[in-house]
Amino acid sequence: QRQLVETGGGLVQPGGSVTLTCAGTGFALGDYHVGWFRQAPGMEREGISCISATGTQTKFVDSVKGRFAISRDDAKNTVNLEMSQLKPDDTAVYYCASINMLSKCLSPSDMKIWGKGTLVAVSS
């Protein structure tokens, strides 16, 4: 079965850093664009970053631009989200998802395969 699994979440202090990993199983993640999404308590799920299948194009929403970085490693069949300068407002369940159309890579309703999410709690 084609699946995505997010790892790396946990409790982190404000101003700290954490790297999340999205691992594909049952298919080549490198064949798809991959987006990262988050859902804070009481909020709607939002796209925050995505990377093209080739790794040559990336997108970030303004709220994370300059603080987060996205990358991929086809040899490991993974996509990473490096988060730094974390704020309490970054607290959310973080999800990765795959899509075939790059222009829609930050649209939750258009993503095809989703991971189950990993919680990042930013608190002192």
Secondary structure by P-SEA (a helix, b strand, c coil): cccccccccccccccbbbbbbbbbcccccccbbbbbbbbcccccccccccccccccbbbbcccccccbbbbbbccccbbbbbbcccccccccccccccccccccccccccccccccbbbbbbcc
